[in-house]
Amino acid sequence: MLKHRTHYLDAIAPRPSATPRFEPRIVPRPANDQDTPVASAARALQADLARAFAAKNGWSVGQTVAAGVIFHLGVFCALGLAAGAALAQLARG
């Protein structure tokens, strides 16, 4: 009985060998002059939006900061409303 159970367990997870196998690791290397930056889809979209904003009446830094502040205020207000609704739901519950 014990012999049969040992074979069954060996089929699931074979016994590890006495000497572990060598697995080489890929070591990251520092960038040099020949490396090029990765152009992801997000970076391309960001560059396109930056060009679109810059082309429209020569956006200044102040206008860009103001647009960012307004956007983030809207996001934070939405998060606050959602948190308030969640708290009200938990209080009732």
C-alpha positions as CSV (number, residue, x, y, z in Angstrom):
1,M,0.0,0.0,0.0
2,L,2.7,2.4,0.9
3,K,4.7,1.6,-2.2
4,H,1.7,2.4,-4.4
5,R,1.1,5.7,-2.6
6,T,4.8,6.7,-3.1
7,H,4.5,6.1,-6.9
8,Y,1.3,8.2,-7.0
9,L,3.0,11.1,-5.2
10,D,6.1,10.8,-7.4
11,A,3.9,11.3,-10.5
12,I,2.4,14.5,-9.1
13,A,5.7,16.0,-7.8
14,P,8.8,14.1,-8.7
15,R,11.6,14.1,-6.2
16,P,14.1,16.8,-6.6
17,S,17.5,15.8,-7.8
18,A,20.5,15.9,-5.4
19,T,22.2,18.6,-7.4
20,P,20.1,21.6,-8.4
21,R,20.3,22.7,-12.0
22,F,22.0,25.9,-12.9
23,E,19.7,28.5,-14.2
24,P,21.4,31.6,-15.6
25,R,19.9,35.0,-14.6
26,I,19.5,37.9,-16.9
27,V,21.3,40.7,-15.3
28,P,20.2,44.3,-16.2
29,R,22.9,46.5,-17.5
30,P,23.2,50.2,-17.4
31,A,22.2,52.2,-20.5
32,N,24.8,53.5,-22.8
33,D,24.9,55.9,-25.8
34,Q,23.7,53.3,-28.3
35,D,20.5,52.5,-26.4
36,T,17.3,54.1,-27.7
37,P,14.3,55.0,-25.5
38,V,11.2,52.8,-25.7
39,A,8.4,54.4,-27.7
40,S,5.3,52.9,-26.1
41,A,1.7,53.7,-27.2
42,A,1.2,55.8,-24.1
43,R,4.3,57.9,-24.8
44,A,3.2,58.4,-28.4
45,L,-0.2,59.6,-27.3
46,Q,1.4,61.9,-24.7
47,A,3.6,63.4,-27.4
48,D,0.7,63.8,-29.8
49,L,-1.4,65.6,-27.1
50,A,1.5,67.8,-26.2
51,R,1.9,68.8,-29.9
52,A,-1.8,69.5,-30.2
53,F,-1.9,71.7,-27.1
54,A,1.3,73.5,-28.2
55,A,-0.1,74.2,-31.7
56,K,-3.3,75.8,-30.4
57,N,-2.5,79.5,-29.8
58,G,0.9,78.7,-28.2
59,W,-0.2,77.4,-24.9
60,S,1.9,78.8,-22.0
61,V,3.0,76.9,-19.0
62,G,0.5,78.8,-16.8
63,Q,-2.4,77.7,-19.0
64,T,-1.2,74.1,-18.9
65,V,-0.9,74.2,-15.2
66,A,-4.3,75.7,-14.9
67,A,-5.8,73.0,-17.1
68,G,-4.2,70.4,-15.0
69,V,-5.4,71.9,-11.7
70,I,-9.0,72.0,-13.1
71,F,-8.8,68.4,-14.3
72,H,-7.5,67.2,-11.0
73,L,-10.1,69.1,-9.0
74,G,-12.7,67.4,-11.0
75,V,-11.2,64.0,-10.4
76,F,-10.9,64.7,-6.6
77,C,-14.5,65.9,-6.4
78,A,-15.7,62.8,-8.1
79,L,-13.7,60.6,-5.7
80,G,-15.1,62.6,-2.8
81,L,-18.6,62.1,-3.9
82,A,-18.0,58.4,-4.4
83,A,-16.4,58.1,-0.9
84,G,-19.3,59.9,0.6
85,A,-21.8,57.7,-1.0
86,A,-19.9,54.6,0.1
87,L,-19.7,55.8,3.7
88,A,-23.5,56.5,3.7
89,Q,-24.1,53.0,2.3
90,L,-21.9,51.5,5.1
91,A,-23.6,53.6,7.8
92,R,-27.0,52.3,6.7
93,G,-25.8,48.7,6.4
